[in-house]
């Protein structure tokens, strides 16, 4: 009993330290980016510097920098809900020894964030391409506020679907569904990948909102992270997801109306 309590304290202590470090890194980077300002665009909106190269920076260097920040940001946003999934995994693998259990748990986490790393690798070139088109085509740039409203509306609607509920249930369910998982690296890696795939699909609407509103906006990050965490951990997570979707749909309609000059 004492060893189990010590193991639990160590696990949650390391998780808290990792979250604090990633949150601090995210805040520092976003604060430094905010001092550089944003680019005013036709249509009365501003473009984030996240999709641009810094002076003297190559595109591979810009991509690497974005990806590093993206991973740190994902750790800060997803770890609060991931901790419960990692803890269920630890309970499902039995008693392989504390040191081995720690390594296997870390491997699950690495597999999970590997999926989010791939997500970031896809998001960066897409964001850069869209930014380039908007800078070259003022007419398209003026349509961005309406497009943002449409994306938010679609993301809110996605929250109300059975597809969303299915992936959310996969994120919330206990590891192994009552059976013991093998305590080996391959199983841990695959378990982390599976969690990451379900999570990324479950969160795709909310993450789309973050990317179109401001990929490096601390307030947007905090709201999205809170929504993701609550729908994963609350007793009635499915209802929370639907309630979030209803609110987001309303926000999307408001943004569209405002862009059309009706708000």
N, C-alpha and C positions, 0 to 999 in steps of 0.2 A: 504493500500500500504506500509506503514511504517513497519507494523508488518510482512508482507510478505518479505520485504527486510531484516529485522532483522532475520527472520527464515532462509532465504537463507544464510546469512552470518554465522549464527551459525552452520548450517549444513556443509558448506564447510570448516569452521574453524576447527570443530571437525574432519572432514575427513582428513584435512591436518596434524593435530597433530597426529592422529592415524597412518597415513602413515609415518611421520617422526620418530615416536617411533619404529614402526616395522622395518623400514629400518635401523635405528641405531642398533637395537637389532640383525638384520641379519648380519650386517657388523661386529659387535663385535664378534659374535660367529664364523663367517667364518674366521676372522682374527686369533682368538685363535686356531681354527682347523689347519690353515695353518702353525702355529708355530710347530705343532706336526709332520709335514712332511707327506709323503705318502709312501706306500709300493711299492718298485720296483717289477715288475712282469715279467715273461718270455714274450718275444715279444716286449720289449722296452717301456712298458707303466707303469703307476703307479696307484695303487688302493687307492681310497679315504678312509680316516679313519671313514667316516660316517657310514660304514657298520660293524664296529668293536666295541668291548667293550673296555672301558677304564680300566686301572688297578684297580682291586677291585670292578668293576661294575658288577652287575648281568644283565642277558638278559632282564628281565622286566624293570630294571632301564635304560638300554640302549634304549629300545623301547620307554619308557616314555620321555626320554631326546630328542630322535630324533623327536618324535611327537610334543613336545613343540616347538622345533626349526622349524619344518615343518610348523606349523600353523602360527608362526610369519613370516616366509618367504613367505607363501601364501598371508598373509595380505599385505605385502610390494609389492608383484608382481601383485596381482589382484585388489587391491583397486583403482588404477588409472582408470581402466575401469569399476569397479563396481560402482563408485560414480555416473556415469551418469544413471545407471540402478536404483539405489536407489532414485535418484532425480525424475525419471519418476514415480516410485512407489509413492512417496510422492504427486505428482501431481494427481495421479489416485485415491487416497483414499479420496479426498475431503478435508473437514475441520473438523477433529475430535478433534481439540484442540492441541496446540503446544506440551504439555507434552506427551499426548497420541501418537501423531504423531511421536515424537522422540522415544518412546518405540517400536512402531510398526516398524519403520525403522530399529532400532537396531535388532529387531527379524528377519527381512528379512536378515540382514547381518549375524546373527548367523546361520540361516538355510543354507545360501550360504556357509559359511566356514565349516559347519558341513560336507557337502559333500566332501570338500577338505580334511577334517580330516580323513574321511573314506578312501579316496584315499591314504593318507600317511600311514594309518594303513595297507593297502595292500602292499604298496611299500616297507616298511621296511623289513618284513620277506622275501620277494622275493629278495631284494638286499642282505640280509645276506646269504640266501641260495646260490645265484649265486657266492658271494664272497668266500664262503666256498669251493664250487666245483672248482673254479678257483685256489685256493691255494693248493688244493689236486691233481689237474690234470694239470701239466705243459703244456701238449699238448693243452688243452682247453684254457688255459691262453694265449698261443701264438696266438690263433685264435681271441682273443678279438678285436684287432684293425680292423680286417675285419668285425667282427660282428657289431661293432660300426658304421662303414660305411654303412652297410646294414640297420641298424635301422634308421640312418639319411636319407638314400635314401627313405625308406618306409614312414618316417614322411613327407618328402617333397612331395612325391606322394599323400599322404592323403590330403594335403593342396589343391590339384587340383580337388578333387572329389565333386560331388553334395551333398554327405553326410556332408562334412565339410561346404559347403555353406548353407545347411539347418539349421545346429546348429548355425552357425554364425548369420544367419538372426534372429533366436530366441533370441540370446543375444543382438542384436541391436534394436529389435523392441520395440515400446513403451509399457509400462505396461498396460494391460487391453485392448489394441487395441481400444482406443477411448471411452471405458466405464469406469464407476467409480467402483473401487474395494471396497468391504466391509471393513470397518475399524475395523477388529477384529483380535485377535492373531492367530487364526487358519489359516485364509487366508494369513496373513503375513508370517507365518512359511512355509506354502506350497509354497508360491510365492518364498521365499528364496531357498527352496529345488529345485524347478523347475529351477530357474536361475543357481544354482550350478550344477545341472545335465547337463543342456545344455552347460554350460561353460566348465565343465570337459571333456565332449565329444568333444567339439569344440577344446579344447587345448591339447588333448591327444597326438597328434603327437609332438607338440612343447615341452610338458613336458617330453616325452620319450627322446627327444634329451638332455634335461637338465640332466636327470637321468643317461644317458649313458656317457655323456661327463664329468659330474662332478656335483653331486647334490648340492655341497656346493661351487661351483666356482662362485665368485661374477661377473666375466665378463660374464659367460654363463647366469647367472640369469638376468643380466641387458639386454642382447640381447633378451632373450626369453620374458621378461616382456615388452620390447619396442615393439616387434613384436605383442604380444597379445593386447597391448593397442592401437596401431595404427590401426590394423584391426577392432577393435571394434568401434573406435571413428572417423576414417577418413570418409569423405563423400562417397568415393568409397571403402568401406571396403572389399568387395568381390574381387575386383581387387588387393588390397593390399595383401590379403591372397594368391591369385594365384601367384603374383610376389614373395612373400616370399617362396612359395613352389618351384618355379623354381630355386631360389637361393639355397635353401636347397638341392634340387636334385643334383645340381652341386657340392655342398660341399660333399654330400654322395659319389658321383662317384669319387671325388678326394681322399677321405679318403680310399676308397676301392683300388684305384690304388696305393696309397702310401703304404698301407699295403701289397700289392702284390709285392712291390719293383719296381713299374713302375713310381712312382711319383718323 
